[in-house]
């Protein structure tokens, strides 16, 4: 019994006396300790190789770009430090308009898209005209290029000179963005609603819920939760397209850069505006990827969708 006691390390005098124990008294074997140490060493080695490879690639690309025949002229035209410093504050000031458009139009798009999706999924012959109108709306605005929609609304509506109709390019541009993106979002919501199994509705009705209550409390929550990743992708696209309202003269980030370019004939401000939009988009894109990966893991584990 003494030998067994020493080998298992239960009296603290065996080979595992210095081995860390878990809260439940578990003592990992020497083989497992060596395996974990090997995995950590392998991960450190892979990280070092990746960092070195990235550095080498960056240096090679830098040398290729800088050594290109037209690089001096390109640098002066697109990467001029003087115009970059001049453009950055004005571009950031104009970006606030793009952010406000994103927030307001994003909320309007979600609400209008949901209403259109619900209209397209209503059952019964009495709702046939509503389904046709909703389908026509989505087909038309998904097929109409956004730039043409913006030109019609932002430039064409003021030409009508209608009493009580605004001519503010920001409001008109936001309206055009909402009209176009609500058609895309409506199809995303409709796909989510139709992905909910009919047994969910039947179960809700068997519990005494009305059709409206079943849609509100059972179907729509599941549909929205399943469609979060594509909805976030649409919001990322909307964030970029808010720069198109500048065609009506609204001074956003793009228009602020365009003013400097028109005066200096140097295109560095466009690069600055583009980088600002990229910097604003990347966090949203990474968040979308995180949400998608999280939902995929839950789906693989059989969790709630």
BAVO-526645 format. One record per residue: x, y, z of N, C-alpha, C in turn. Coordinates in steps of 0.05 Angstrom, whole numbers, plus 5000, padded with zeros to 4 digits. Each point is the difference from the previous one (the first is absolute). Example, Ala and Ser with C-alpha at 12.3 -4.5 7.8 and 13.67 -1.06 7.14 Angstrom:
% residues 2
526448865156498250245000501850245000;499350214986501650245001498550225014;
This chain:
% residues 305
501649765000498450245000501750255000;502349985013501850235001501050084972;500749794984501050054973497850134983;497649905002497850124985499650295007;500250055027499650275009502150194990;502449914998502250184991499750044970;499249804984499850044971497750194993;497949985015497750174993500450295009;502050045018500650275010498050115019;498349825012497950095018501150105027;502549905007501150095026501950244996;500250094975501850234995502949934998;500849755003502849934998500749864974;498049964982500649864975501050184979;500049904974501150164978498350244993;497349985007498250224993499650205022;501949995020499750185023500150304991;501650064979500350274991498150074977;498249814992498250054978497650165009;499250214986497750155008497449844999;498450045020497549855002497750194993;497849894990497650164996498450025025;497850154998498350045023498749745009;499749814982498849755007502049785007;502550085003502149825008501249844977;499350074975501049864977503050064996;501649804995502850034994500649914972;500750194982500649914972502549824999;499949824981502349824997502450154987;502349885003502450124988499850024970;498749804988499750004971498250244991;497950055015498350224993501450275004;501650025021501550255004502050044977;501349794991501850034978498550074974;497749894997498450064976499150294999;499150105023499250285002502450194995;502349935011502450164996500850004971;499749774986500649984972498150184983;497450005008498150164985500650305003;500750085025500750285004502550084985;502049834999502450064985499450014970;498349824991499350014972498450254992;498350095018498450244995501950244999;502050015019501950235000501649994974;500849774992501649984975498350094976;497549924999498350084977499650305000;499650125024499750295002502550154990;502349905008502550124992500449984969;499449774989500249974971498150184985;497550025010498050174987500950295001;501150095023500950285003502450054981;501849824999502350034982499250004971;498149824993499149994972498550264992;498450105019498650264995501950234996;502150015017501950214998501549994973;500949764992501449974975498250084976;497449915001498250074979499650304998;499750135023499650295001502550154988;502349905007502550134990500249974970;499449764990500149954971498050174985;497550025010498050164987500850305000;501250095023500850275002502250064979;501949824998502250054980498950004972;498149824994498949994973498550264994;498450095019498450254995501850244997;501950035019501750235000501950004976;500849764991501749984977498750024973;497350025000498650014974500750264986;500050014973500850244985498250245006;497449965004498350235004499450075029;501549885018499450055028500350295009;502150154992500250285010497650164992;499149974975497650154991497549915015;499849745004497749895015499950105028;502350005013500250095028499250295002;500950174981499350285000497050054996;498849834983497250044992498049885021;500749775011498149865018500849995029;502550055006501049965028501650255008;499050234994501450255007499350075030;502150025016499650055028498750275006;500750204985498850265005497050004996;499149894978497149994995498649805019;501449805008498849815019499450145027;501950165009499650145025497850214998;499850124976497850194996497349874998;499949774988497449874995498949855024;501749895016499149835022497950135019;500650245010497950125018497450054986;500050094975497550064986498549744993;501549794993498849754994498649885025;501450025023498949905025497550165008;500150264995497650175005497749924983;500549944974497849914983499149725006;501849845012499349725006497749995020;499750205017497950015020497249994986;499850124977497549994984499549714991;502149864991499749724991499149835024;501150045023499349845023497150055008;499150254999497250065007498149874979;500850014975498449874979499849705005;502249885008500149725005498049935023;500150155021498349945023497050034993;499450234988497150054994499049824978;501549984978499149834978500049715008;502049915016500149735009497549925015;499150175019497649955015497549994982;499850204981497850014982499949754982;502449924991500149764982499149755014;500849975025499249765015496949995004;498950235007497150015005498449954973;500850154980498649984974500449724988;502549905002500549734989498449795014;499750025027498449815015497050014991;499050244997497250034991499549884973;501850044982499849894973500249705000;501849895016500349715002497549875012;498950135020497549895012497850014980;499850224985497950024979500349784979;502449924993500449804980499449725010;500049965026499549745012497249965010;498350204998497249985009498549794984;498449845013498549794986497150104996;498749874981497250064995499650174975;497849954986499550154975499550305004;499150085025499450285004502650165000;502249885006502650145000501549984974;498749904979501449974974501050264989;498350225000501150264990502450105016;499949955026502350105016502549844994;499749744996502349834992501150094973;498350064981500950094974501550265002;498950195015501450265002502749975014;500149835020502649965014502049874982;499149804984501849874981500950194978;498250174991500850204979502050205011;499650085025501850195012502849885002;500349765010502649875003501349954973;498449914980501249954974501050254987;498450225003500750254986502650125013;500050035026502350145012502549825003;499749744998502349834999501350014972;498350054980501050014973501050274992;499050215013500850274993502750075012;501950084984502650085012499750225020;501549985022499850205021500750284990;502050024983500850264990497850144984;498549844985497750124985497850085019;499549835020498050075020500750275013;502550035008500950245012499750244982;500749974975499750224981497150084996;498249814999497250064996498950155024;500749905024498950125025501450265007;502650005000501550235009500050234980;500249934974500150214979497350044987;498449794997497450034986497850115017;499849925025497750095016500150305004;502350135005500050305002499150144975;500449864977499250134975497050014997;498549845015497150014999498850255014;501650115019499150245014497349965013;499749775014497549945013499950155027;497650105006499650155025500249815024;501750075020500249845024502049774997;501249964977501949784996502850125004;501649875017502650105006501949984976;501950184999502149994979502749955013;500049945026502549945014501349754989;502450014989501349764988500549785020;500450075026500449805020497549835005;497750145003497549865004499249844975;500450124977499349854975501949774996;502550045005501949774997499549785020;499350075025499349805019497549854992;498050144988497649874990500749794978;501750084981500849824979501449755011;501850055019501449775012498149815014;498050125014498049835014498349844981;499250134978498449864980501549764989;502550034993501549794988500649775020;501150085023501049805018497749855015;497750135002497749865012499149774983;500450024974499349784982501849765005;502650055003501949785006499549885028;499550175019499649905028497449855002;498050094984497449855000500349714991;501749964980500449734991501649835021;501850145015501449865021498049915022;498350185008498049945020498049784990;499250024975498249804989501249735000;502649984993501349745001500149895028;500550185020500049915028497349915009;497850144992497349925008499349734988;500649964975499349754986501849775010;502350065013501749785010498949885026;498250155013498849895025498049784993;500449775012498349774993497150065007;498149914983497150055005499149885027;501449805010499249895026500250205022;501850214997500250205020497450175002;498950074977497550144999497749825012;500049754992497949825010500249975030;502449975010500349985029499150255015;500650234988499150255012497050035000;498749924978497150014998498749805020;501349775003498949805019500150105029;501850195005500150115027498150235005;498550064979498050215003500750274988;502450024987500850254988498550054974;499550254994498850074974502249994979;499250034975502050014978501950235003;498950235008501850235004501949965023;499049895022501749945023502149794994;499349804985501949794992502250124982;499250184982502050134983501950185016;498850155019501650195015501849875021;499049805014501449895023501549744994;499449874978501349744994501650014974;498750094978501349984974502150224996;499250255004501950224995502549995017;499949945026502549985015501949804989;499049764992501849804988501050094973;498350134984500850094973502250215002;499750195018502050225002502649885011;499949825019502449895012501649844979;498649864983501449854979501250174978;498950244996500950174978501850235009;501049995024501750215010502550044982;501549804993502450044983499450144973;498049914984499550154975499050285005;498550045022499150275006502350195006;502049905015502350165006501650064974;500149814982501450054974498650224985;497350005000498650224986500550275014;500350005026500650255013502850104994;501949814996502750074992499950134972;498549884982499750124973498750275001;498050035018498650265003501950215010;501849935018501950195011501850114978;500849834982501750094978498550174980;497549934994498550144980498950265009;500250065026499150275009501750224987;502449934991501750194986498850104974;498149854989498850084974498250235002;499250085024498250245002501550254992;502649984997501550244992499350094972;498749834984499350084972498050235001;498650045022498150225002501150255012;502649995007501350235012500349995030;499049795013500349985029503049965007;500950165019502950005007500449775020;500549764990500849785017502949954996;501049775009502949954997500950004971;498449894982500849994972499950284988;498050155006499850274988502250185011;500749975026502250165011502649944986;500549744994502449934985499850114971;497749994988499650094972500650304998;499250165020500550294999503050064999;501549855017502950055000501349914974;499049774990501149904974499550204978;497650114999499350194979501750255001;500950075024501750245003502949954994;501049775009502949944998500849824977;498049864988500549804979501949785010;499949955026501549785012498049815013;500449744995498049805008500549875027;501850105015500549905027497550015018;498450214999497650015017498149764995;499849914975498449764994501149765015;502649975001501249785014499450025030;500150245011499450045028497149935006;498250094983497249945004499549704998;501349874981499749714998501149855024;502250085010501249875024498250055024;498850235002498250055023497649814999;498849974976497849814997500949725006;502349924991501049735006500449965030;501150215014500449985029497349985014;497950124989497449985013498649744994;500749884977498749754992501249765013;502650005003501349765010498949905027;499550175020498949895025497349874996;498350124983497449884994500349734986;501949994982500549754986500949785018;501950075018501049805019497949915019;498250195008497849935018498149814986;499550054974498349824985501249724998;502649994995501449745000499849855027;500350165021499849885027497249895005;497950154993497349915004499449754983;501050004975499649774983501349755011;502550035009501449775012498749905025;499050195016498749925025497449844995;498550104980497549864994500649734987;502149984984500849744989500749805021;501550095021500849835022497549905015;498250185005497649935015498349804983;499950054974498549824983501349724999;502649994999501449745000499749855026;499650155022499749875026497149945007;498250084981497249945004498750215018;501250245002498850215017497850144986;499050205014497750164989501050174977;498549994978500750164977498950285002;
